[in-house]
Amino acid sequence: MEEKNLTKERVTWDAKTASNYLGISYGFLLKLARQKEIPFIHVGRIYLFRKESLDIWLRNQETQAIQTESTQLYGKLRKVQE
């Protein structure tokens, strides 16, 4: 019974489904794919996306944002001329 459920679950999503999952526009997702900034599978003219890969990509984006913010908490110290 479990094997039947596994075969029914899609392994990949089309760009429309993936963009809905990520909460971004279809066009922006395709732009990210064309610029190779997001993991995808290219089959002919079709872009396919795996949920697991998108989840990892999202976590990495979040981590990068947090690291960037923490390094920008303080400005540069300058020596005051007397």
A tleap script that builds the chain and sets N, CA, C and O, in Angstrom:
source leaprc.protein.ff14SB
mol = sequence {
  NMET GLU GLU LYS ASN LEU THR LYS GLU ARG
  VAL THR TRP ASP ALA LYS THR ALA SER ASN
  TYR LEU GLY ILE SER TYR GLY PHE LEU LEU
  LYS LEU ALA ARG GLN LYS GLU ILE PRO PHE
  ILE HIE VAL GLY ARG ILE TYR LEU PHE ARG
  LYS GLU SER LEU ASP ILE TRP LEU ARG ASN
  GLN GLU THR GLN ALA ILE GLN THR GLU SER
  THR GLN LEU TYR GLY LYS LEU ARG LYS VAL
  GLN CGLU
}
set mol.1.N position { 0.828 -1.202 0.000 }
set mol.1.CA position { 0.000 0.000 0.000 }
set mol.1.C position { 0.869 1.262 0.000 }
set mol.1.O position { 0.579 2.219 -0.717 }
set mol.2.N position { 1.932 1.258 0.805 }
set mol.2.CA position { 2.796 2.429 0.870 }
set mol.2.C position { 3.505 2.674 -0.450 }
set mol.2.O position { 3.725 3.827 -0.823 }
set mol.3.N position { 3.870 1.614 -1.168 }
set mol.3.CA position { 4.558 1.771 -2.447 }
set mol.3.C position { 3.687 2.506 -3.451 }
set mol.3.O position { 4.197 3.306 -4.236 }
set mol.4.N position { 2.393 2.254 -3.443 }
set mol.4.CA position { 1.484 2.935 -4.363 }
set mol.4.C position { 1.454 4.431 -4.078 }
set mol.4.O position { 1.429 5.234 -5.011 }
set mol.5.N position { 1.457 4.817 -2.810 }
set mol.5.CA position { 1.450 6.232 -2.448 }
set mol.5.C position { 2.743 6.919 -2.875 }
set mol.5.O position { 2.721 8.076 -3.295 }
set mol.6.N position { 3.856 6.224 -2.772 }
set mol.6.CA position { 5.131 6.814 -3.157 }
set mol.6.C position { 5.201 7.066 -4.656 }
set mol.6.O position { 5.762 8.071 -5.093 }
set mol.7.N position { 4.643 6.172 -5.434 }
set mol.7.CA position { 4.699 6.357 -6.882 }
set mol.7.C position { 3.761 7.455 -7.345 }
set mol.7.O position { 3.997 8.057 -8.393 }
set mol.8.N position { 2.719 7.730 -6.605 }
set mol.8.CA position { 1.790 8.795 -6.976 }
set mol.8.C position { 2.360 10.182 -6.672 }
set mol.8.O position { 2.012 11.156 -7.339 }
set mol.9.N position { 3.233 10.273 -5.668 }
set mol.9.CA position { 3.813 11.564 -5.303 }
set mol.9.C position { 4.830 11.973 -6.363 }
set mol.9.O position { 5.698 11.187 -6.743 }
set mol.10.N position { 4.713 13.202 -6.830 }
set mol.10.CA position { 5.608 13.681 -7.887 }
set mol.10.C position { 7.011 13.906 -7.346 }
set mol.10.O position { 7.193 14.405 -6.235 }
set mol.11.N position { 7.979 13.537 -8.135 }
set mol.11.CA position { 9.376 13.723 -7.762 }
set mol.11.C position { 9.813 15.141 -8.097 }
set mol.11.O position { 10.614 15.734 -7.374 }
set mol.12.N position { 9.290 15.685 -9.186 }
set mol.12.CA position { 9.655 17.037 -9.610 }
set mol.12.C position { 8.405 17.888 -9.771 }
set mol.12.O position { 7.299 17.378 -9.952 }
set mol.13.N position { 8.609 19.188 -9.702 }
set mol.13.CA position { 7.531 20.154 -9.930 }
set mol.13.C position { 7.845 20.956 -11.172 }
set mol.13.O position { 9.010 21.158 -11.516 }
set mol.14.N position { 6.803 21.413 -11.845 }
set mol.14.CA position { 7.020 22.359 -12.935 }
set mol.14.C position { 7.258 23.743 -12.322 }
set mol.14.O position { 7.122 23.927 -11.113 }
set mol.15.N position { 7.611 24.700 -13.164 }
set mol.15.CA position { 7.972 26.034 -12.669 }
set mol.15.C position { 6.800 26.725 -11.974 }
set mol.15.O position { 7.001 27.457 -11.005 }
set mol.16.N position { 5.596 26.502 -12.455 }
set mol.16.CA position { 4.427 27.153 -11.850 }
set mol.16.C position { 4.212 26.653 -10.417 }
set mol.16.O position { 3.991 27.449 -9.505 }
set mol.17.N position { 4.278 25.345 -10.227 }
set mol.17.CA position { 4.102 24.766 -8.891 }
set mol.17.C position { 5.234 25.202 -7.962 }
set mol.17.O position { 4.995 25.545 -6.804 }
set mol.18.N position { 6.459 25.187 -8.469 }
set mol.18.CA position { 7.617 25.587 -7.658 }
set mol.18.C position { 7.533 27.057 -7.260 }
set mol.18.O position { 7.869 27.414 -6.131 }
set mol.19.N position { 7.085 27.914 -8.182 }
set mol.19.CA position { 6.980 29.344 -7.854 }
set mol.19.C position { 5.907 29.577 -6.797 }
set mol.19.O position { 6.075 30.425 -5.921 }
set mol.20.N position { 4.811 28.836 -6.871 }
set mol.20.CA position { 3.773 28.937 -5.835 }
set mol.20.C position { 4.319 28.486 -4.482 }
set mol.20.O position { 4.047 29.114 -3.459 }
set mol.21.N position { 5.078 27.412 -4.476 }
set mol.21.CA position { 5.663 26.897 -3.239 }
set mol.21.C position { 6.608 27.919 -2.606 }
set mol.21.O position { 6.597 28.119 -1.391 }
set mol.22.N position { 7.422 28.560 -3.441 }
set mol.22.CA position { 8.401 29.528 -2.939 }
set mol.22.C position { 7.789 30.890 -2.639 }
set mol.22.O position { 8.380 31.693 -1.917 }
set mol.23.N position { 6.608 31.153 -3.189 }
set mol.23.CA position { 5.966 32.446 -2.974 }
set mol.23.C position { 6.562 33.543 -3.830 }
set mol.23.O position { 6.549 34.712 -3.444 }
set mol.24.N position { 7.086 33.175 -4.997 }
set mol.24.CA position { 7.637 34.162 -5.926 }
set mol.24.C position { 6.933 34.019 -7.267 }
set mol.24.O position { 6.236 33.034 -7.509 }
set mol.25.N position { 7.115 34.993 -8.124 }
set mol.25.CA position { 6.439 34.938 -9.419 }
set mol.25.C position { 7.088 33.897 -10.324 }
set mol.25.O position { 8.259 33.548 -10.171 }
set mol.26.N position { 6.299 33.420 -11.259 }
set mol.26.CA position { 6.749 32.445 -12.249 }
set mol.26.C position { 7.937 32.998 -13.039 }
set mol.26.O position { 8.933 32.304 -13.245 }
set mol.27.N position { 7.822 34.237 -13.472 }
set mol.27.CA position { 8.886 34.864 -14.253 }
set mol.27.C position { 10.181 35.004 -13.474 }
set mol.27.O position { 11.266 34.785 -14.014 }
set mol.28.N position { 10.067 35.369 -12.197 }
set mol.28.CA position { 11.262 35.524 -11.368 }
set mol.28.C position { 11.948 34.179 -11.150 }
set mol.28.O position { 13.176 34.101 -11.149 }
set mol.29.N position { 11.159 33.119 -10.966 }
set mol.29.CA position { 11.740 31.785 -10.802 }
set mol.29.C position { 12.502 31.375 -12.061 }
set mol.29.O position { 13.608 30.841 -11.974 }
set mol.30.N position { 11.914 31.623 -13.224 }
set mol.30.CA position { 12.603 31.289 -14.473 }
set mol.30.C position { 13.880 32.112 -14.634 }
set mol.30.O position { 14.885 31.617 -15.145 }
set mol.31.N position { 13.835 33.364 -14.198 }
set mol.31.CA position { 15.034 34.213 -14.253 }
set mol.31.C position { 16.137 33.628 -13.371 }
set mol.31.O position { 17.294 33.559 -13.784 }
set mol.32.N position { 15.777 33.208 -12.155 }
set mol.32.CA position { 16.757 32.587 -11.258 }
set mol.32.C position { 17.340 31.320 -11.881 }
set mol.32.O position { 18.538 31.061 -11.770 }
set mol.33.N position { 16.488 30.536 -12.533 }
set mol.33.CA position { 16.953 29.298 -13.166 }
set mol.33.C position { 17.891 29.608 -14.329 }
set mol.33.O position { 18.937 28.973 -14.464 }
set mol.34.N position { 17.529 30.569 -15.163 }
set mol.34.CA position { 18.382 30.920 -16.310 }
set mol.34.C position { 19.739 31.435 -15.855 }
set mol.34.O position { 20.751 31.207 -16.517 }
set mol.35.N position { 19.755 32.133 -14.718 }
set mol.35.CA position { 21.014 32.657 -14.174 }
set mol.35.C position { 21.740 31.622 -13.309 }
set mol.35.O position { 22.794 31.900 -12.737 }
set mol.36.N position { 21.156 30.430 -13.229 }
set mol.36.CA position { 21.724 29.317 -12.444 }
set mol.36.C position { 21.922 29.689 -10.975 }
set mol.36.O position { 22.925 29.328 -10.360 }
set mol.37.N position { 20.953 30.413 -10.426 }
set mol.37.CA position { 21.003 30.810 -9.020 }
set mol.37.C position { 20.129 29.925 -8.146 }
set mol.37.O position { 20.106 30.086 -6.926 }
set mol.38.N position { 19.405 28.988 -8.764 }
set mol.38.CA position { 18.511 28.100 -8.037 }
set mol.38.C position { 18.643 26.715 -8.665 }
set mol.38.O position { 18.813 26.612 -9.880 }
set mol.39.N position { 18.568 25.649 -7.868 }
set mol.39.CA position { 18.717 24.310 -8.452 }
set mol.39.C position { 17.514 23.938 -9.321 }
set mol.39.O position { 16.365 24.161 -8.940 }
set mol.40.N position { 17.796 23.371 -10.484 }
set mol.40.CA position { 16.733 22.962 -11.401 }
set mol.40.C position { 17.235 21.847 -12.303 }
set mol.40.O position { 18.432 21.572 -12.378 }
set mol.41.N position { 16.295 21.215 -12.983 }
set mol.41.CA position { 16.594 20.200 -13.986 }
set mol.41.C position { 16.032 20.727 -15.294 }
set mol.41.O position { 14.863 21.104 -15.369 }
set mol.42.N position { 16.861 20.754 -16.318 }
set mol.42.CA position { 16.440 21.291 -17.612 }
set mol.42.C position { 16.210 20.122 -18.563 }
set mol.42.O position { 17.150 19.406 -18.908 }
set mol.43.N position { 14.974 19.928 -18.982 }
set mol.43.CA position { 14.626 18.863 -19.915 }
set mol.43.C position { 14.025 19.522 -21.147 }
set mol.43.O position { 12.864 19.929 -21.141 }
set mol.44.N position { 14.818 19.622 -22.194 }
set mol.44.CA position { 14.355 20.328 -23.384 }
set mol.44.C position { 14.115 21.786 -23.054 }
set mol.44.O position { 15.030 22.500 -22.643 }
set mol.45.N position { 12.872 22.225 -23.236 }
set mol.45.CA position { 12.509 23.608 -22.909 }
set mol.45.C position { 11.835 23.721 -21.545 }
set mol.45.O position { 11.380 24.799 -21.163 }
set mol.46.N position { 11.772 22.628 -20.824 }
set mol.46.CA position { 11.043 22.593 -19.553 }
set mol.46.C position { 12.017 22.667 -18.377 }
set mol.46.O position { 13.039 21.982 -18.352 }
set mol.47.N position { 11.677 23.512 -17.407 }
set mol.47.CA position { 12.432 23.597 -16.156 }
set mol.47.C position { 11.664 22.808 -15.103 }
set mol.47.O position { 10.471 23.032 -14.897 }
set mol.48.N position { 12.354 21.880 -14.437 }
set mol.48.CA position { 11.756 21.097 -13.365 }
set mol.48.C position { 12.523 21.361 -12.075 }
set mol.48.O position { 13.721 21.644 -12.095 }
set mol.49.N position { 11.812 21.264 -10.950 }
set mol.49.CA position { 12.397 21.579 -9.647 }
set mol.49.C position { 12.023 20.486 -8.660 }
set mol.49.O position { 10.887 20.013 -8.650 }
set mol.50.N position { 12.980 20.084 -7.828 }
set mol.50.CA position { 12.712 19.113 -6.765 }
set mol.50.C position { 12.475 19.858 -5.456 }
set mol.50.O position { 13.199 20.800 -5.134 }
set mol.51.N position { 11.469 19.439 -4.708 }
set mol.51.CA position { 11.137 20.094 -3.441 }
set mol.51.C position { 12.328 20.060 -2.480 }
set mol.51.O position { 12.630 21.058 -1.825 }
set mol.52.N position { 12.997 18.915 -2.400 }
set mol.52.CA position { 14.127 18.786 -1.480 }
set mol.52.C position { 15.231 19.792 -1.820 }
set mol.52.O position { 15.811 20.409 -0.927 }
set mol.53.N position { 15.511 19.950 -3.098 }
set mol.53.CA position { 16.547 20.900 -3.523 }
set mol.53.C position { 16.133 22.334 -3.223 }
set mol.53.O position { 16.958 23.153 -2.819 }
set mol.54.N position { 14.853 22.635 -3.420 }
set mol.54.CA position { 14.361 23.986 -3.137 }
set mol.54.C position { 14.424 24.285 -1.644 }
set mol.54.O position { 14.753 25.403 -1.247 }
set mol.55.N position { 14.110 23.286 -0.812 }
set mol.55.CA position { 14.187 23.479 0.641 }
set mol.55.C position { 15.621 23.770 1.085 }
set mol.55.O position { 15.849 24.647 1.919 }
set mol.56.N position { 16.581 23.039 0.532 }
set mol.56.CA position { 17.990 23.274 0.859 }
set mol.56.C position { 18.404 24.663 0.393 }
set mol.56.O position { 19.083 25.389 1.119 }
set mol.57.N position { 17.998 25.033 -0.818 }
set mol.57.CA position { 18.329 26.351 -1.365 }
set mol.57.C position { 17.755 27.455 -0.474 }
set mol.57.O position { 18.426 28.451 -0.205 }
set mol.58.N position { 16.513 27.275 -0.018 }
set mol.58.CA position { 15.891 28.267 0.870 }
set mol.58.C position { 16.677 28.407 2.168 }
set mol.58.O position { 16.927 29.523 2.624 }
set mol.59.N position { 17.067 27.281 2.764 }
set mol.59.CA position { 17.847 27.333 4.009 }
set mol.59.C position { 19.164 28.074 3.789 }
set mol.59.O position { 19.577 28.871 4.632 }
set mol.60.N position { 19.816 27.817 2.674 }
set mol.60.CA position { 21.076 28.504 2.379 }
set mol.60.C position { 20.864 29.997 2.169 }
set mol.60.O position { 21.699 30.801 2.583 }
set mol.61.N position { 19.772 30.378 1.541 }
set mol.61.CA position { 19.474 31.793 1.339 }
set mol.61.C position { 19.253 32.477 2.679 }
set mol.61.O position { 19.717 33.597 2.897 }
set mol.62.N position { 18.551 31.807 3.567 }
set mol.62.CA position { 18.283 32.351 4.896 }
set mol.62.C position { 19.585 32.506 5.679 }
set mol.62.O position { 19.790 33.530 6.330 }
set mol.63.N position { 20.448 31.528 5.627 }
set mol.63.CA position { 21.721 31.572 6.327 }
set mol.63.C position { 22.581 32.712 5.806 }
set mol.63.O position { 23.183 33.441 6.594 }
set mol.64.N position { 22.646 32.875 4.494 }
set mol.64.CA position { 23.440 33.947 3.910 }
set mol.64.C position { 22.917 35.307 4.351 }
set mol.64.O position { 23.702 36.211 4.637 }
set mol.65.N position { 21.606 35.458 4.409 }
set mol.65.CA position { 21.016 36.731 4.821 }
set mol.65.C position { 21.361 37.039 6.273 }
set mol.65.O position { 21.677 38.182 6.606 }
set mol.66.N position { 21.305 36.045 7.125 }
set mol.66.CA position { 21.615 36.247 8.542 }
set mol.66.C position { 23.079 36.630 8.704 }
set mol.66.O position { 23.394 37.538 9.473 }
set mol.67.N position { 23.983 35.955 7.994 }
set mol.67.CA position { 25.405 36.266 8.091 }
set mol.67.C position { 25.690 37.666 7.573 }
set mol.67.O position { 26.513 38.375 8.153 }
set mol.68.N position { 25.039 38.079 6.508 }
set mol.68.CA position { 25.242 39.412 5.949 }
set mol.68.C position { 24.770 40.475 6.931 }
set mol.68.O position { 25.448 41.484 7.125 }
set mol.69.N position { 23.605 40.256 7.558 }
set mol.69.CA position { 23.081 41.219 8.525 }
set mol.69.C position { 24.020 41.372 9.714 }
set mol.69.O position { 24.281 42.493 10.152 }
set mol.70.N position { 24.525 40.274 10.237 }
set mol.70.CA position { 25.352 40.348 11.440 }
set mol.70.C position { 26.667 41.074 11.179 }
set mol.70.O position { 27.218 41.688 12.093 }
set mol.71.N position { 27.176 41.018 9.962 }
set mol.71.CA position { 28.423 41.723 9.672 }
set mol.71.C position { 28.189 43.205 9.441 }
set mol.71.O position { 29.145 43.981 9.449 }
set mol.72.N position { 26.955 43.615 9.236 }
set mol.72.CA position { 26.663 45.012 8.957 }
set mol.72.C position { 26.007 45.722 10.136 }
set mol.72.O position { 25.413 46.787 9.965 }
set mol.73.N position { 26.108 45.147 11.320 }
set mol.73.CA position { 25.486 45.769 12.483 }
set mol.73.C position { 26.209 47.045 12.903 }
set mol.73.O position { 25.589 47.963 13.438 }
set mol.74.N position { 27.495 47.103 12.667 }
set mol.74.CA position { 28.279 48.235 13.125 }
set mol.74.C position { 28.955 48.903 11.937 }
set mol.74.O position { 29.347 48.240 10.977 }
set mol.75.N position { 29.088 50.220 12.013 }
set mol.75.CA position { 29.772 50.958 10.957 }
set mol.75.C position { 31.272 50.942 11.173 }
set mol.75.O position { 31.766 50.361 12.139 }
set mol.76.N position { 31.984 51.578 10.276 }
set mol.76.CA position { 33.439 51.660 10.395 }
set mol.76.C position { 33.806 52.754 11.391 }
set mol.76.O position { 33.169 53.806 11.454 }
set mol.77.N position { 34.833 52.481 12.152 }
set mol.77.CA position { 35.363 53.491 13.062 }
set mol.77.C position { 36.375 54.335 12.304 }
set mol.77.O position { 37.245 53.811 11.608 }
set mol.78.N position { 36.252 55.636 12.446 }
set mol.78.CA position { 37.203 56.532 11.789 }
set mol.78.C position { 37.904 57.371 12.836 }
set mol.78.O position { 37.334 57.723 13.869 }
set mol.79.N position { 39.127 57.673 12.550 }
set mol.79.CA position { 39.897 58.510 13.460 }
set mol.79.C position { 39.478 59.961 13.230 }
set mol.79.O position { 39.447 60.437 12.095 }
set mol.80.N position { 39.161 60.651 14.311 }
set mol.80.CA position { 38.740 62.045 14.223 }
set mol.80.C position { 39.983 62.913 14.161 }
set mol.80.O position { 40.880 62.787 14.993 }
set mol.81.N position { 40.031 63.788 13.177 }
set mol.81.CA position { 41.177 64.688 13.058 }
set mol.81.C position { 41.018 65.837 14.041 }
set mol.81.O position { 39.929 66.390 14.196 }
set mol.82.N position { 42.105 66.186 14.697 }
set mol.82.CA position { 42.047 67.260 15.696 }
set mol.82.C position { 42.524 68.558 15.139 }
set mol.82.O position { 42.541 69.565 15.848 }
savepdb mol mol.pdb
quit
